Amino acid sequence: IMKCSKVESNTITFNAAISACEKGGEWENALQLLDVMEQSSVESDTITFSTSISACEKGGEWERALCVLNILTTRSAVLCNTIAFSAAISACEKSGKWE
């Protein structure tokens, strides 16, 4: 996606693109960008994962939200935060999977 432009691919630009996908209800594209980010060896951060989880939450994709949360919790370099957990919990709640 960002290969077509002259914008440098870094954590900030990926986070902005993932955030735009989240706001636009494009959870599939948000996860695709997360995957491209990993393949490109661009460092992800708490914002990357929290926004990706939130995109899944807004798309009603509670299982995918939990998968992203699982990836986040296994990374020692990236800290989980309240936003990530809240988005995952919200995804489960909205899908009736809170029990």
MODAZI-V57469 format. One record per residue. N is the residue number from 1. RES is the residue in one small letter. OMEGA is omega in radians with two decimals (none if undefined). Layout:
{{N | RES | OMEGA} {N | RES | OMEGA}}
This chain:
{{1 | i | -3.10} {2 | m | 3.10} {3 | k | -3.10} {4 | c | -3.10} {5 | s | 3.13} {6 | k | 3.12} {7 | v | 3.12} {8 | e | 3.09} {9 | s | 3.09} {10 | n | -3.10} {11 | t | -3.10} {12 | i | -3.11} {13 | t | 3.08} {14 | f | 3.13} {15 | n | 3.11} {16 | a | 3.14} {17 | a | 3.11} {18 | i | 3.10} {19 | s | 3.10} {20 | a | 3.09} {21 | c | 3.11} {22 | e | -3.12} {23 | k | -3.14} {24 | g | 3.13} {25 | g | -3.10} {26 | e | -3.07} {27 | w | 3.14} {28 | e | 3.13} {29 | n | 3.09} {30 | a | 3.14} {31 | l | 3.08} {32 | q | 3.09} {33 | l | 3.08} {34 | l | 3.11} {35 | d | 3.11} {36 | v | 3.12} {37 | m | 3.13} {38 | e | -3.13} {39 | q | -3.12} {40 | s | -3.12} {41 | s | 3.04} {42 | v | -3.08} {43 | e | 3.07} {44 | s | -3.14} {45 | d | -3.12} {46 | t | 3.12} {47 | i | 3.13} {48 | t | -3.07} {49 | f | 3.14} {50 | s | 3.14} {51 | t | 3.10} {52 | s | 3.10} {53 | i | 3.13} {54 | s | 3.10} {55 | a | 3.10} {56 | c | 3.13} {57 | e | -3.12} {58 | k | 3.10} {59 | g | -3.14} {60 | g | -3.09} {61 | e | -3.05} {62 | w | -3.14} {63 | e | 3.11} {64 | r | 3.08} {65 | a | 3.13} {66 | l | 3.07} {67 | c | 3.12} {68 | v | 3.09} {69 | l | 3.11} {70 | n | 3.09} {71 | i | -3.13} {72 | l | -3.08} {73 | t | 3.12} {74 | t | -3.14} {75 | r | -3.12} {76 | s | -3.09} {77 | a | -3.11} {78 | v | -3.11} {79 | l | 3.01} {80 | c | 3.09} {81 | n | -3.10} {82 | t | -3.12} {83 | i | -3.14} {84 | a | 3.13} {85 | f | -3.14} {86 | s | 3.13} {87 | a | 3.12} {88 | a | 3.10} {89 | i | 3.13} {90 | s | 3.11} {91 | a | 3.11} {92 | c | -3.13} {93 | e | -3.11} {94 | k | 3.13} {95 | s | -3.13} {96 | g | -3.10} {97 | k | -3.06} {98 | w | -3.10} {99 | e | none}}
